[in-house]
Amino acid sequence: MNSTPQSPNPTPVAAFVNSLMLGEPQVFRHVVLFPLSTAMDGVPPYLTLGEALGAGTVEVTETSQAGSVPELFVINRGEERVLLVDGEELLGAKQNRVLNTSILLKPRSETVIPVSCTERGRWSYTQAASFQESEAMLETRIRSRKVGSVSASLLAECGYASDQGEVWHGIGKLSAKAAVPSQTHAMHDVFKSREAELGQALDAFMLLPGQKGLLVVVNGRVGGFDALSLERPFARLHRKLVKSYVLDALLDRDAKPADPGKSRRVAQAFLRRAARCRGRSFPSAGVGEDARFQSPTVSGSALLEENRVVHTAFFRVEKSSSGESQSPRGRHWIIE
């Protein structure tokens, strides 16, 4: 897969990240969440995956009767574009999956999308052949490592493949930390086991008018941020994103008291690092381009349409199960 030449963080992404404004901190236990807003104009309207599935205009299935673990087939029968966000989980068919990257589907289109599996020990249909929306997204620390492995795959011209073993390993550690037994080691079961605590976090982290993103600080360190171009789609994704960012923190036994003032300073520094990150752009599986960014401390991606950001997310680099930082091979383009 070809990419554009090495370049600084593409101007539209840097401009978008630099435009993000931190709102007043929201605090729950040792987690500080900053609502993000921006005055930049968004792209033309689109539906979220959940909206399209609910309306019956989008159907997600296995690629064939036999199926393929790293790919799914999506039909958009509607007249509107549909955004699938990196890390969103789909439940059902032969195995639960999550999106490997953000994709904007064209109206009336058929698309093969790259995914990772979020359960093990099941490869059979349980009920319907079509996937359903999950109320969860990939837990943020696992998602951070997945972003790094997908970027490495793209750099190696191997497409939007993740390190599936790393994803399974991360979910296994999360399940063990939560003491959640699951026949299929499903990430979804971990989220279900903490519904009460996650509900309390959602009450504390309220969606605000004009909000288009969120940045989360746990124990004084930034976990990452997600931001969309439009307010309405972000509102639809807000609950999923909050849960994905706070789940691991709720299981943390070594929590430190939240410090909103310090958290704002580290949040501002993280946004500056993200805006300086260099990267490369690749053809998206749907509309537009997929830009990937990596430094020794920050990893991220952005979906762009005609040089305008549709969705972007940056994370603190997490170490893989081997103890190595999850950064793509070929560090000649990893510049901060």
C-alpha positions as CSV (number, residue, x, y, z in Angstrom):
1,M,0.0,0.0,0.0
2,N,1.5,3.3,-1.1
3,S,1.7,6.3,1.3
4,T,2.5,10.0,0.9
5,P,6.1,11.0,1.5
6,Q,7.4,11.7,5.0
7,S,6.0,15.1,6.2
8,P,5.3,17.0,9.4
9,N,1.9,16.4,10.9
10,P,-0.3,17.2,7.9
11,T,-1.4,20.8,8.2
12,P,-5.2,20.0,8.5
13,V,-4.5,17.7,11.5
14,A,-2.1,20.0,13.2
15,A,-4.5,22.9,12.7
16,F,-7.4,20.9,14.1
17,V,-5.5,19.6,17.1
18,N,-4.2,23.2,17.8
19,S,-7.8,24.4,17.6
20,L,-9.0,22.1,20.4
21,M,-10.0,23.9,23.5
22,L,-10.0,22.3,27.0
23,G,-13.2,22.8,28.9
24,E,-13.6,22.8,32.6
25,P,-12.3,19.6,34.2
26,Q,-14.8,16.9,35.3
27,V,-13.6,14.7,38.1
28,F,-14.5,11.1,39.1
29,R,-12.3,9.5,41.7
30,H,-8.7,9.7,40.3
31,V,-9.9,10.4,36.7
32,V,-10.0,13.9,35.2
33,L,-11.9,14.4,31.9
34,F,-11.6,17.6,29.8
35,P,-14.4,18.2,27.3
36,L,-13.0,19.3,24.0
37,S,-14.5,21.9,21.6
38,T,-13.3,23.6,18.4
39,A,-14.6,26.4,16.3
40,M,-13.3,24.9,13.1
41,D,-15.8,24.0,10.4
42,G,-16.7,20.3,10.1
43,V,-17.2,18.1,7.1
44,P,-20.6,17.5,5.5
45,P,-23.0,15.5,7.8
46,Y,-22.8,11.8,8.4
47,L,-24.4,9.2,10.6
48,T,-22.7,7.2,13.3
49,L,-22.5,3.4,13.0
50,G,-25.0,3.0,15.8
51,E,-27.5,5.3,14.1
52,A,-27.3,3.5,10.8
53,L,-27.6,0.1,12.4
54,G,-30.6,1.3,14.3
55,A,-32.2,2.6,11.2
56,G,-31.5,-0.6,9.3
57,T,-29.6,1.2,6.5
58,V,-26.3,-0.5,7.3
59,E,-25.7,-4.2,7.7
60,V,-22.4,-5.8,8.9
61,T,-21.7,-9.4,8.3
62,E,-18.9,-11.9,8.0
63,T,-17.2,-11.7,4.6
64,S,-18.5,-15.2,3.7
65,Q,-20.1,-18.2,5.3
66,A,-16.6,-19.4,6.3
67,G,-15.7,-15.9,7.6
68,S,-12.3,-14.2,8.0
69,V,-11.1,-13.1,11.5
70,P,-9.5,-9.8,10.4
71,E,-12.2,-8.6,8.0
72,L,-16.0,-7.9,7.9
73,F,-18.3,-6.9,5.1
74,V,-20.5,-3.7,5.4
75,I,-23.4,-2.8,3.2
76,N,-24.6,0.8,3.4
77,R,-28.1,0.8,1.7
78,G,-28.8,4.4,2.8
79,E,-28.4,7.8,1.1
80,E,-26.2,9.2,3.9
81,R,-22.6,8.6,4.7
82,V,-21.8,6.6,7.8
83,L,-18.8,7.0,10.1
84,L,-17.3,3.9,11.7
85,V,-14.9,4.9,14.5
86,D,-11.6,3.2,15.4
87,G,-12.2,0.9,18.3
88,E,-16.0,0.6,18.0
89,E,-17.1,-2.9,18.9
90,L,-19.6,-5.1,17.0
91,L,-21.3,-8.0,18.7
92,G,-22.4,-11.3,17.2
93,A,-21.8,-13.4,14.1
94,K,-18.9,-15.7,14.6
95,Q,-16.8,-13.5,16.9
96,N,-17.1,-10.0,18.4
97,R,-14.8,-7.5,16.6
98,V,-13.6,-4.0,16.9
99,L,-12.7,-1.5,14.1
100,N,-9.0,-1.2,13.3
101,T,-9.4,2.3,12.0
102,S,-12.0,5.0,11.3
103,I,-13.8,4.7,8.0
104,L,-16.4,6.9,6.3
105,L,-18.7,4.8,4.2
106,K,-20.1,6.2,1.0
107,P,-23.9,6.2,0.4
108,R,-25.1,3.0,-1.2
109,S,-21.8,1.2,-0.9
110,E,-20.2,-2.1,-0.1
111,T,-17.0,-2.2,1.9
112,V,-14.6,-4.8,3.4
113,I,-13.4,-3.3,6.7
114,P,-10.4,-4.3,8.8
115,V,-11.1,-5.5,12.3
116,S,-9.7,-7.3,15.4
117,C,-11.3,-10.0,17.5
118,T,-12.3,-9.2,21.1
119,E,-13.1,-12.7,22.2
120,R,-11.5,-16.2,22.0
121,G,-12.7,-19.7,21.9
122,R,-15.8,-19.0,19.7
123,W,-16.0,-19.2,15.9
124,S,-19.6,-20.0,15.3
125,Y,-22.9,-18.2,14.9
126,T,-24.8,-17.8,18.1
127,Q,-27.9,-16.0,16.8
128,A,-28.2,-13.7,13.8
129,A,-25.7,-13.6,11.0
130,S,-25.5,-9.8,11.2
131,F,-23.6,-7.9,13.8
132,Q,-25.2,-5.6,16.4
133,E,-23.9,-2.4,18.0
134,S,-22.0,-2.8,21.3
135,E,-22.2,-0.2,24.0
136,A,-18.5,-0.6,24.4
137,M,-15.3,0.4,22.6
138,L,-11.9,-1.2,22.8
139,E,-10.4,-0.3,26.2
140,T,-8.1,2.7,25.7
141,R,-4.7,1.1,26.7
142,I,-5.4,-1.9,24.4
143,R,-6.6,0.5,21.7
144,S,-3.3,2.5,22.0
145,R,-1.3,-0.6,21.3
146,K,-3.6,-1.5,18.5
147,V,-3.1,1.9,16.8
148,G,0.7,1.3,16.9
149,S,0.5,-2.2,15.4
150,V,-1.9,-1.0,12.6
151,S,0.5,1.8,11.8
152,A,3.4,-0.7,11.7
153,S,1.4,-2.8,9.3
154,L,0.6,0.1,7.0
155,L,4.3,1.1,7.0
156,A,5.2,-2.5,6.0
157,E,2.6,-2.3,3.2
158,C,0.5,-5.0,4.8
159,G,-2.7,-3.1,5.1
160,Y,-4.7,-2.2,8.2
161,A,-3.8,-5.4,10.2
162,S,-3.4,-5.3,13.9
163,D,-1.3,-7.5,16.2
164,Q,-4.3,-9.8,17.1
165,G,-2.2,-11.7,19.7
166,E,-1.5,-8.4,21.5
167,V,-5.2,-7.5,21.5
168,W,-6.1,-10.8,23.0
169,H,-3.3,-10.5,25.5
170,G,-4.6,-7.1,26.6
171,I,-8.1,-8.3,27.0
172,G,-6.9,-11.3,29.0
173,K,-5.0,-9.0,31.4
174,L,-8.1,-6.7,31.7
175,S,-10.3,-9.7,32.5
176,A,-7.9,-11.0,35.1
177,K,-7.6,-7.6,36.7
178,A,-11.4,-7.4,36.9
179,A,-11.7,-11.0,38.0
180,V,-14.3,-11.7,35.4
181,P,-14.7,-15.3,34.2
182,S,-15.8,-15.6,30.6
183,Q,-16.1,-18.8,28.5
184,T,-14.9,-16.9,25.4
185,H,-12.7,-14.3,27.1
186,A,-14.9,-11.6,25.7
187,M,-14.0,-7.9,26.4
188,H,-17.8,-7.2,26.4
189,D,-18.1,-9.3,29.6
190,V,-15.6,-7.1,31.4
191,F,-17.6,-4.0,30.6
192,K,-20.9,-5.7,31.7
193,S,-19.3,-6.6,35.0
194,R,-18.6,-3.0,35.8
195,E,-21.9,-1.5,34.6
196,A,-22.7,0.2,38.0
197,E,-19.3,1.9,38.4
198,L,-19.3,2.9,34.7
199,G,-22.7,4.4,35.2
200,Q,-21.4,6.5,38.1
201,A,-18.6,7.7,35.9
202,L,-21.0,8.7,33.1
203,D,-23.0,10.7,35.7
204,A,-19.8,12.6,36.6
205,F,-18.6,13.1,33.0
206,M,-21.6,14.9,31.5
207,L,-21.9,15.7,27.8
208,L,-21.8,19.5,27.3
209,P,-23.4,21.7,24.5
210,G,-20.8,22.2,21.7
211,Q,-18.6,19.3,22.9
212,K,-16.8,17.5,20.1
213,G,-14.2,15.5,22.0
214,L,-12.7,14.5,25.3
215,L,-9.3,14.1,26.8
216,V,-8.7,11.9,29.8
217,V,-6.0,12.1,32.5
218,V,-5.6,9.2,34.9
219,N,-3.2,9.4,37.9
220,G,-1.7,12.5,36.5
221,R,-1.0,11.0,33.0
222,V,-2.8,11.6,29.8
223,G,-4.4,8.4,28.4
224,G,-5.4,10.1,25.2
225,F,-8.1,12.0,23.4
226,D,-10.7,11.6,20.7
227,A,-12.3,14.4,18.7
228,L,-14.8,14.5,15.9
229,S,-15.6,17.2,13.3
230,L,-19.3,17.5,14.2
231,E,-21.1,17.9,17.5
232,R,-24.1,15.6,16.9
233,P,-22.1,12.4,16.0
234,F,-19.8,13.0,19.0
235,A,-22.8,13.2,21.3
236,R,-23.9,9.8,20.0
237,L,-20.4,8.3,20.8
238,H,-19.8,10.1,24.1
239,R,-21.0,7.3,26.4
240,K,-18.9,4.6,24.6
241,L,-15.8,6.8,24.6
242,V,-16.1,7.6,28.3
243,K,-16.4,4.0,29.3
244,S,-13.4,3.0,27.1
245,Y,-11.2,5.6,28.8
246,V,-12.2,5.0,32.4
247,L,-12.7,1.2,32.6
248,D,-9.1,0.3,33.4
249,A,-8.8,3.2,35.8
250,L,-11.8,1.9,37.8
251,L,-9.9,-1.3,38.3
252,D,-6.7,0.5,39.5
253,R,-5.8,-0.2,43.1
254,D,-2.9,2.3,43.2
255,A,-5.0,5.4,42.5
256,K,-3.7,8.9,43.3
257,P,-5.9,11.9,44.2
258,A,-7.0,13.8,41.2
259,D,-5.3,17.2,40.7
260,P,-7.3,19.2,38.1
261,G,-4.7,22.0,37.9
262,K,-1.8,19.7,37.2
263,S,-4.1,17.6,34.9
264,R,-4.8,20.7,32.7
265,R,-1.0,21.4,32.3
266,V,-0.2,17.8,31.3
267,A,-3.3,17.9,28.9
268,Q,-2.1,21.1,27.2
269,A,1.4,19.6,26.8
270,F,0.0,16.4,25.3
271,L,-2.0,18.4,22.8
272,R,1.1,20.3,21.8
273,R,3.1,17.0,21.3
274,A,0.2,15.5,19.2
275,A,0.2,18.6,17.0
276,R,4.0,18.3,16.4
277,C,3.9,14.6,15.6
278,R,5.0,13.7,12.0
279,G,3.3,11.0,10.1
280,R,2.1,9.5,6.8
281,S,-1.2,9.3,5.0
282,F,-2.6,6.2,3.4
283,P,-5.7,5.5,1.3
284,S,-8.7,4.9,3.5
285,A,-11.0,1.8,3.1
286,G,-13.8,4.3,2.6
287,V,-13.9,8.0,1.8
288,G,-10.7,10.1,2.2
289,E,-7.3,9.5,3.6
290,D,-6.1,7.8,6.8
291,A,-3.1,9.7,8.4
292,R,-1.0,7.9,11.0
293,F,1.3,9.5,13.6
294,Q,3.9,8.1,15.9
295,S,6.6,9.4,18.2
296,P,8.4,7.6,21.1
297,T,5.6,8.9,23.5
298,V,2.5,9.6,21.3
299,S,0.6,7.5,18.7
300,G,-2.4,8.6,16.8
301,S,-4.5,8.6,13.6
302,A,-6.8,10.9,11.7
303,L,-9.4,10.3,9.0
304,L,-9.5,13.2,6.6
305,E,-11.9,14.1,3.8
306,E,-10.6,16.8,1.4
307,N,-8.1,18.0,3.9
308,R,-10.6,18.3,6.7
309,V,-10.5,16.1,9.8
310,V,-13.5,13.8,10.3
311,H,-12.1,12.0,13.4
312,T,-8.8,12.0,15.2
313,A,-7.4,10.2,18.2
314,F,-4.0,10.3,19.9
315,F,-2.8,8.2,22.8
316,R,0.1,7.9,25.2
317,V,2.3,5.1,23.9
318,E,1.8,1.9,25.8
319,K,4.3,-0.9,26.2
320,S,3.4,-4.2,24.5
321,S,3.3,-7.5,26.4
322,S,7.0,-7.9,25.6
323,G,7.8,-4.7,27.4
324,E,8.7,-2.8,24.2
325,S,7.1,0.5,23.3
326,Q,4.4,-0.1,20.7
327,S,5.9,1.9,17.8
328,P,6.0,1.1,14.1
329,R,9.0,-0.2,12.5
330,G,11.1,2.2,10.5
331,R,11.7,5.0,13.0
332,H,13.1,7.2,10.3
333,W,9.6,8.8,10.1
334,I,8.9,8.8,13.8
335,I,9.8,12.3,14.7
336,E,8.4,14.5,17.4
